[in-house]
């Protein structure tokens, strides 16, 4: 069976209209040549029944219900009408379309072929003379309709299949990107934990083991080893708190992005300042989340490495993008000789949203981290 929604398309509406127009024209022609004769009551009844049955097909198909079984009563009534009044043979062409929509292709060929032969005979009968062109015209037209409509349906099905594959591929790509983002975040956290907490705990453990070995011996060495281990554990505790603060980001649902960025920056550097340029506008959640994570990571690096006195965050709203700049007056570094994991993670976040990321720094001249993301980048 063909697609049940076919008659809800514009081409289906055109077929329905053409049927009723030809039915009305055929009725007018019959009255012109035969008037209200003895057969008029029967002809009028068949016309009314045919119009009603066809309307049932239209309404049923538009509601998405099974409409194909109603085609057989339509065909039976149509054959009876054309048999009694060959003037109505002109309505055969919409009927051919109806058959191509209602039946499988092989059955449509058989039904249309039979109806075309019947139509050709009726054309010859009311023309009053035998002409092969008149007889063959319905056959050729019916064959063309079935073939052309079948090709249209195959092309439509192929387009729908390709669109479905495209949607599936896009969904898989989005899922892959989400998984890549999760893996990247896990890798970042694993690297942070390895480079901070794990290394510090290892150092503290070594100093405690050294203190245990000399504990029974008099002298300040054991106490010194314990002091070093204690300092290392304090540093580890501060780094662990930084990681916890990073994971528990400020809630973007209950506060503005500006407030969340300022809270994130002051969580590491209490004196940090925020400046907003342009008219604030709603941003995609993925963009807001990325800006927040970049601020956290950048200010965390400033606190750990820069020894800065001043830390500033600038959020700029552009017509089609948003820009984030984080700067400090710390010790700086040589960008060419240093590409930390945190900077790589920030760059990956921005580029995943279709934006640009840059770092400007030099020894003794502070650092500027700049990111610009298009507003539609999250899509």
C-alpha positions as CSV (number, residue, x, y, z in Angstrom):
1,X,0.0,0.0,0.0
2,X,1.0,3.5,-0.6
3,X,1.6,6.2,2.0
4,X,-1.6,7.1,3.8
5,X,-0.6,10.8,3.9
6,X,-0.2,11.1,0.2
7,X,-3.7,12.7,-0.3
8,X,-2.8,15.4,2.2
9,X,-0.1,16.7,-0.1
10,X,-0.7,19.5,-2.6
11,X,-0.7,17.1,-5.5
12,X,-3.4,15.0,-3.8
13,X,-5.6,18.1,-3.4
14,X,-5.2,18.9,-7.1
15,X,-6.3,15.4,-8.0
16,X,-9.4,15.7,-5.8
17,X,-10.3,19.1,-7.3
18,X,-9.8,17.8,-10.9
19,X,-12.1,14.8,-10.2
20,X,-15.0,17.0,-9.0
21,X,-14.4,19.6,-11.8
22,X,-14.5,16.8,-14.4
23,X,-17.5,15.2,-12.7
24,X,-19.4,18.5,-12.9
25,X,-18.3,19.1,-16.5
26,X,-19.4,15.6,-17.5
27,X,-22.8,16.1,-15.9
28,X,-23.2,19.4,-17.8
29,X,-22.3,17.7,-21.0
30,X,-24.7,14.8,-20.4
31,X,-27.5,17.3,-19.8
32,X,-26.6,19.2,-22.9
33,X,-26.8,16.2,-25.2
34,X,-29.5,14.1,-23.4
35,X,-31.5,16.5,-21.2
36,X,-33.6,15.2,-18.3
37,X,-34.6,11.9,-20.0
38,X,-35.6,8.5,-18.6
39,X,-32.1,7.7,-17.4
40,X,-31.6,11.1,-15.6
41,X,-32.8,9.9,-12.2
42,X,-30.4,6.9,-12.3
43,X,-27.5,9.0,-13.6
44,X,-28.0,11.7,-11.0
45,X,-28.2,9.0,-8.3
46,X,-24.9,7.4,-9.5
47,X,-23.2,10.8,-9.7
48,X,-24.3,11.6,-6.1
49,X,-23.2,8.3,-4.8
50,X,-19.8,8.5,-6.6
51,X,-19.2,12.0,-5.3
52,X,-20.1,10.9,-1.7
53,X,-17.9,7.8,-1.9
54,X,-15.0,9.8,-3.3
55,X,-15.4,12.3,-0.4
56,X,-15.2,9.4,2.0
57,X,-11.9,8.5,0.5
58,X,-10.6,12.1,0.8
59,X,-11.8,12.6,4.4
60,X,-10.6,9.2,5.6
61,X,-7.1,9.6,4.0
62,X,-6.7,13.1,5.5
63,X,-7.5,11.7,9.0
64,X,-4.7,9.1,8.5
65,X,-7.1,6.2,8.6
66,X,-7.2,3.2,6.2
67,X,-8.9,4.5,3.1
68,X,-7.8,2.1,0.4
69,X,-10.8,-0.3,0.8
70,X,-13.1,2.5,-0.1
71,X,-11.6,2.7,-3.5
72,X,-13.4,-0.4,-4.7
73,X,-16.9,1.0,-4.2
74,X,-15.7,4.2,-6.0
75,X,-14.5,2.1,-9.0
76,X,-17.7,0.0,-9.1
77,X,-19.9,3.1,-9.0
78,X,-17.7,4.8,-11.6
79,X,-17.8,1.8,-14.0
80,X,-21.6,1.7,-13.7
81,X,-21.9,5.4,-14.4
82,X,-19.7,5.4,-17.4
83,X,-21.4,2.3,-18.8
84,X,-24.8,4.1,-18.7
85,X,-23.4,7.5,-19.7
86,X,-20.1,7.4,-21.6
87,X,-19.9,11.2,-21.2
88,X,-18.5,10.6,-17.7
89,X,-15.5,8.7,-19.2
90,X,-13.5,12.0,-18.9
91,X,-13.3,11.4,-15.1
92,X,-11.1,8.4,-15.8
93,X,-7.8,10.3,-15.4
94,X,-8.3,11.3,-11.7
95,X,-9.4,7.7,-11.2
96,X,-6.2,6.4,-12.6
97,X,-4.3,8.6,-10.1
98,X,-6.5,7.2,-7.3
99,X,-5.6,3.6,-8.3
100,X,-1.9,4.4,-8.3
101,X,-2.2,5.8,-4.7
102,X,-4.4,3.0,-3.4
103,X,-2.8,-0.2,-4.7
104,X,0.6,-1.8,-4.9
105,X,2.4,-1.1,-8.2
106,X,1.7,-4.5,-9.8
107,X,-2.1,-4.3,-8.9
108,X,-2.2,-0.6,-10.0
109,X,-0.9,-1.6,-13.4
110,X,-3.6,-4.3,-13.8
111,X,-6.5,-2.1,-12.5
112,X,-5.5,0.9,-14.5
113,X,-5.0,-1.2,-17.7
114,X,-8.5,-2.7,-17.3
115,X,-10.0,0.8,-16.7
116,X,-8.1,2.3,-19.6
117,X,-9.4,-0.4,-22.0
118,X,-12.9,0.2,-20.7
119,X,-12.5,4.0,-21.0
120,X,-11.2,3.7,-24.6
121,X,-14.2,1.6,-25.5
122,X,-16.6,4.2,-24.0
123,X,-14.8,7.0,-25.8
124,X,-15.3,5.2,-29.1
125,X,-18.9,4.5,-28.3
126,X,-19.9,8.1,-27.6
127,X,-17.8,9.5,-30.5
128,X,-19.8,7.4,-33.0
129,X,-16.8,6.2,-35.0
130,X,-13.8,3.9,-34.5
131,X,-10.5,5.8,-34.1
132,X,-7.4,4.1,-32.8
133,X,-6.1,7.3,-31.3
134,X,-9.3,7.7,-29.2
135,X,-9.0,4.1,-28.1
136,X,-5.3,4.1,-27.3
137,X,-5.2,7.5,-25.6
138,X,-6.5,6.2,-22.2
139,X,-4.1,3.3,-22.4
140,X,-1.1,5.5,-23.0
141,X,-2.2,8.0,-20.4
142,X,-2.9,5.4,-17.8
143,X,0.6,3.8,-18.3
144,X,2.3,7.2,-18.1
145,X,0.4,8.0,-14.9
146,X,1.4,4.8,-13.2
147,X,5.0,5.0,-14.3
148,X,5.4,8.7,-13.6
149,X,3.7,8.5,-10.2
150,X,5.7,5.4,-9.3
151,X,8.9,7.3,-10.0
152,X,7.8,10.3,-8.0
153,X,7.0,8.0,-5.1
154,X,10.4,6.3,-5.3
155,X,12.2,9.6,-5.5
156,X,10.2,10.8,-2.5
157,X,11.0,7.6,-0.5
158,X,14.6,8.0,-1.4
159,X,14.7,11.6,-0.2
160,X,13.0,10.6,3.1
161,X,15.5,7.8,3.5
162,X,18.4,10.1,2.9
163,X,17.0,12.7,5.3
164,X,16.5,10.0,7.9
165,X,20.1,8.9,7.5
166,X,21.3,12.5,7.7
167,X,19.3,13.0,11.0
168,X,20.7,9.8,12.4
169,X,24.3,10.8,11.4
170,X,23.8,14.2,13.0
171,X,22.5,12.5,16.2
172,X,25.5,10.2,16.3
173,X,27.9,13.0,15.7
174,X,26.3,15.0,18.5
175,X,26.5,12.0,20.8
176,X,30.1,11.4,19.8
177,X,31.0,15.1,20.5
178,X,29.3,14.8,23.9
179,X,31.2,11.7,24.7
180,X,34.4,13.4,23.5
181,X,33.7,16.3,25.8
182,X,33.1,14.0,28.7
183,X,36.3,12.1,28.0
184,X,38.2,15.4,27.7
185,X,36.9,16.6,31.0
186,X,37.8,13.3,32.7
187,X,41.3,13.5,31.2
188,X,41.7,17.0,32.4
189,X,40.6,16.1,35.9
190,X,42.8,13.0,35.9
191,X,45.7,15.2,34.9
192,X,44.9,17.8,37.5
193,X,44.7,15.2,40.2
194,X,47.9,13.5,39.1
195,X,49.9,16.7,38.9
196,X,48.6,18.2,42.2
197,X,47.1,15.9,44.8
198,X,48.8,12.6,43.8
199,X,52.3,14.2,43.5
200,X,51.8,16.1,46.8
201,X,50.6,13.0,48.7
202,X,53.6,11.0,47.3
203,X,56.0,13.7,48.5
204,X,54.4,13.8,52.0
205,X,54.5,10.0,52.2
206,X,58.2,9.9,51.4
207,X,59.0,12.6,54.0
208,X,57.0,10.7,56.7
209,X,58.7,7.4,55.8
210,X,62.1,9.2,56.2
211,X,61.0,10.6,59.5
212,X,60.0,7.1,60.7
213,X,63.4,5.8,59.8
214,X,65.2,8.4,62.0
215,X,62.5,8.8,64.7
216,X,64.4,6.9,67.3
217,X,67.6,8.9,66.7
218,X,68.2,12.2,68.5
219,X,68.3,15.3,66.4
220,X,66.1,17.7,64.4
221,X,66.0,15.6,61.2
222,X,62.8,13.7,62.1
223,X,61.0,16.9,63.1
224,X,62.2,18.6,59.9
225,X,60.8,15.7,57.8
226,X,57.4,15.9,59.6
227,X,57.3,19.7,59.0
228,X,57.9,19.3,55.3
229,X,55.3,16.5,55.1
230,X,52.8,18.8,57.0
231,X,53.4,21.7,54.5
232,X,53.0,19.3,51.6
233,X,49.6,18.0,53.0
234,X,48.4,21.6,53.6
235,X,49.2,22.5,49.9
236,X,47.4,19.3,48.8
237,X,44.4,20.3,50.9
238,X,44.3,23.7,49.2
239,X,44.6,22.1,45.7
240,X,41.9,19.6,46.5
241,X,39.6,22.4,47.6
242,X,40.4,24.1,44.2
243,X,39.3,21.0,42.4
244,X,36.1,20.7,44.4
245,X,35.4,24.4,43.7
246,X,36.0,23.8,40.0
247,X,33.5,20.8,40.0
248,X,30.8,22.6,42.0
249,X,30.4,25.5,39.5
250,X,28.0,28.4,40.3
251,X,24.4,27.7,39.3
252,X,23.7,29.5,36.0
253,X,19.9,28.8,36.4
254,X,19.5,31.0,39.5
255,X,21.8,33.8,38.6
256,X,23.1,35.8,35.6
257,X,26.2,34.8,33.7
258,X,27.9,37.9,34.9
259,X,27.3,37.0,38.5
260,X,28.4,33.4,38.0
261,X,31.7,34.5,36.3
262,X,32.5,37.0,39.1
263,X,31.7,34.4,41.8
264,X,33.9,31.8,39.9
265,X,36.8,34.3,39.7
266,X,36.6,35.4,43.3
267,X,36.5,31.8,44.4
268,X,40.2,31.7,43.6
269,X,41.2,35.4,43.7
270,X,38.9,37.4,46.1
271,X,40.0,40.7,44.6
272,X,39.1,39.8,41.0
273,X,37.0,42.3,39.1
274,X,34.5,41.9,36.3
275,X,33.7,44.4,33.5
276,X,30.8,44.0,31.1
277,X,30.8,45.7,27.7
278,X,27.7,45.9,25.5
279,X,24.1,45.0,26.1
280,X,23.7,41.7,27.9
281,X,21.8,39.2,25.9
282,X,20.6,35.6,26.4
283,X,23.2,33.0,25.4
284,X,23.0,29.3,24.7
285,X,23.6,27.2,27.8
286,X,26.6,25.5,26.2
287,X,28.2,28.9,25.6
288,X,27.6,30.0,29.1
289,X,28.9,26.8,30.6
290,X,32.1,27.1,28.4
291,X,32.7,30.7,29.5
292,X,32.3,29.7,33.1
293,X,34.7,26.8,32.9
294,X,37.3,28.9,31.1
295,X,37.1,31.6,33.8
296,X,37.5,29.0,36.5
297,X,40.5,27.3,34.8
298,X,42.2,30.6,33.9
299,X,41.8,32.2,37.3
300,X,42.9,28.9,39.0
301,X,46.1,29.1,36.9
302,X,46.6,32.7,37.9
303,X,46.4,31.9,41.6
304,X,48.7,28.9,41.3
305,X,51.4,30.3,39.1
306,X,51.1,34.0,38.3
307,X,51.6,35.6,41.8
308,X,49.4,38.5,40.5
309,X,48.2,41.6,42.3
310,X,45.4,42.4,39.8
311,X,43.0,40.0,38.1
312,X,40.3,41.2,35.7
313,X,37.6,39.5,33.7
314,X,36.0,41.3,30.8
315,X,32.8,40.0,29.2
316,X,31.9,41.7,25.9
317,X,28.6,41.2,24.0
318,X,29.0,41.6,20.3
319,X,26.2,41.5,17.7
320,X,26.8,37.9,16.7
321,X,29.3,36.7,19.3
322,X,30.4,37.0,22.9
323,X,34.1,37.6,24.0
324,X,35.8,36.8,27.3
325,X,39.1,38.2,28.3
326,X,40.9,37.3,31.6
327,X,44.1,39.2,32.4
328,X,46.5,39.5,35.3
329,X,49.7,41.5,36.1
330,X,51.6,38.4,37.3
331,X,55.0,36.9,36.4
332,X,53.8,35.8,32.9
333,X,55.5,33.1,30.9
334,X,56.8,32.3,27.4
335,X,53.8,31.1,25.4
336,X,56.0,29.3,22.9
337,X,57.7,27.2,25.6
338,X,54.6,26.3,27.6
339,X,51.3,24.8,26.6
340,X,49.7,23.4,29.7
341,X,46.9,21.0,29.9
342,X,44.6,23.7,31.2
343,X,45.2,25.9,28.2
344,X,44.7,23.0,25.8
345,X,41.4,22.2,27.5
346,X,40.2,25.8,27.3
347,X,41.2,26.0,23.6
348,X,39.3,22.7,22.9
349,X,36.2,24.1,24.6
350,X,36.1,27.3,22.5
351,X,36.9,25.6,19.2
352,X,34.2,23.0,19.8
353,X,31.7,25.9,19.8
354,X,33.2,27.4,16.6
355,X,35.1,30.1,18.4
356,X,38.7,31.4,18.6
357,X,41.1,31.2,21.6
358,X,44.4,33.0,22.2
359,X,46.9,33.5,24.9
360,X,49.2,36.5,25.1
361,X,52.0,36.5,27.7
362,X,55.7,37.2,28.3
363,X,58.0,36.7,31.3
364,X,57.3,39.6,33.7
365,X,54.5,41.1,31.7
366,X,51.4,39.3,32.9
367,X,49.0,37.2,30.8
368,X,45.9,37.7,28.8
369,X,43.6,34.8,27.9
370,X,41.0,35.7,25.2
371,X,38.1,33.7,23.9
372,X,35.4,34.6,21.4
373,X,32.4,32.4,20.7
374,X,29.7,32.9,18.1
375,X,26.3,33.1,19.7
376,X,25.0,30.3,17.5
377,X,28.1,28.2,18.1
378,X,26.4,25.8,20.5
379,X,24.2,24.5,17.7
